[in-house]
Amino acid sequence: MSPSSDLRTVLIVGSGDGTGLNFSRSLALAGGYRTVGVDTTLEDFHASEADARYLVSWNDPADLVKQVNDIAGRESADLIYAADTSPELLAVAESRDDLVAPTLLPDRDDHHRMEDKWATWQALRQAELPVPDTVLVDSPADLEEIMARHPKVWLRRRSGSGGAGSIATGSMPLATAWLDEHSGWGHFTAAEHLSKRTATLSGLWNDGELVCSQLRERVSWKYATLSVSGVTGITGAQRTFWDEELHELALRCVRAVCARPHGIIGVDFTYGHDGTALPTEVQPARFYSSIYFLATLGVNMPDLYCRLALDGGHGLPGPAANPIRESHYWVKSVDKLPRLLSPEEFARG
């Protein structure tokens, strides 16, 4: 139990990056929590807003797990949460049974399938859900095959987040050179290039049942011109919205990829040029960086997550399917506080 019996102590691995900061801020908004940050870079260590902070370095997963356990024991952590898609999250997920405090994670097989974008695509296609035309690029022949069908393709790694390593191109020589440079043969997919419009569902699940969900539409990527792909992983502006068909499709995607949806699961969509929403990723185990946006509007998923993990869901409200139906805008950038705006305020300029 926490040093103060009135507080729950949550250890956050990766507390100083955007995803960890907004998780911490959401718990601070809820009240009743004490946070312990464990970070692996000086920048994230100094940026962390956790009540107690630790800087660690590690060489292998067992080393990280030992340090996390030592800190969790010293701080009497009630729960361990890894905040971002990273080697640290994978290490925590794989070693969950060896940790001295509980976690709330998808089952291992489900987690592995979601971390692998090619395996995710295969599961969605097998369930006969709409998906973008995609191939695993094992050889130049695979690349030629899909580029013959589309004027431009999207290359990206099978794993990771934030658009790292991705590029959109209609040039076979450039695509080949890109895969050569990034050792990408067998590790990248190539998909038809879609529109710039994207949407996301953030969801919290308990033993196969939905606890809470919320749709958001991304209005823009921040610093898009600084990325070769136009995708930075940093949302500049976004809005809440409601689309019953899209929400139902997102839930079907989760159930197609997961044998037992459990914990945090998000679904990313990109719209085709004909306006069809196509799932491009099912994201396991952690919240997106914009989760504090929803918390400020009264849907505090990090608080629900901790209560679910620590209390087994006792006292939680019934399933909340997209409780914020109206549009609210959230504008954020580096070195500035985010702003919550009404549609009228956002459009005013």
C-alpha positions, 0 to 999 in steps of 0.5 A: 500500500502507498505511504499514505493509506489514502493514496494509491501509488502508480508506477509509470514507466516512461512518465516524462514523455507525452503519453506518460505526462498526460496519464499523470495529469489525468490521475492528478485531475482525478485525485487519490493517486501518488505517481512514481516515474521511471524514465530512461533518458535525462530529458524525460526524467527532468520533464516528468511530473511524477511525485517521485522520479527515477532515472534508470538504464538497462541492457536487457529486459531482466535488468529493467524488470529488476530495477522496476521491481526494486523501485516498486518495492521501495515506493510501495507501488500498487500498480505498474503502468508502461506509458508508451509503445517502446522496448520498456513496454514490451519488457514489462508486458513479457515479464508481468508475472515477475513484477512485484505489483500488478499490471492490467494488460492484454493477454500475451498472444493478443498483445503480440498480434496487435504489436505486429501490424502485419498480423493485425491486418491478417486478422482483420482481413480474415474477419472480412473487415474493410482494410487497405490493400497491403502486402508484406514486402519480402522481396522487390516482387512484392513491391512491384505487385502492389505498386502496379495496383496503386499510384502511391504506396505507404511503407512502414515498419511492422512494429512501432508507433508515431510513423517512425520509418514510414514514407509515401511514394510512387517511385519504385527506385525510392521505395527500394532504396528506402527498404535497403537503407532501413533493412526493411525487407520482411520487416515493412509493409506496403499499403495503398496510400489513403487520404489525410483524414484519420480517426481513433477510438480509445477503449478500455476493456475488462475480460472481453467487455467494453468499459469505456470508449471515445472517438476522436478525429485528428484535424492535423499533425503538428510539424508535418512538414518536418517529416518525410511521410507527413506523419509525426505522431504529434497531433496538432489539433483534434476533436471529439465526435460520434459516428455509430457505424465507425464505433461499431466497426472499431469494436469489431476490429478489436474483437477480430484481433483479440481473443479476449479484449482486456485493458487498454486497446485503441484503434486507428483509422485512415479514410480512403479517398472514397470516404471509407474508414479503414483500420490501420492499427490496433494499439495495445496496452497504453493510452494515446498522448491525448488522453488528458483531453478526454479527462478534462471533458469528464471522461477520465480513462486513466482513473477508470483504468487504475480503478479497474486494475486495483478494484476489479471494476467494483464501483465503476459505472456501466459501459460508457460507449463514446460518452462525449457525443458533441465536438470539442477541440484540443489544440496542442504543441511543444512548449505550450499548454494545450487549449480546449476549444468549442467548434466556434472558438476553433473556427474563429481564427 
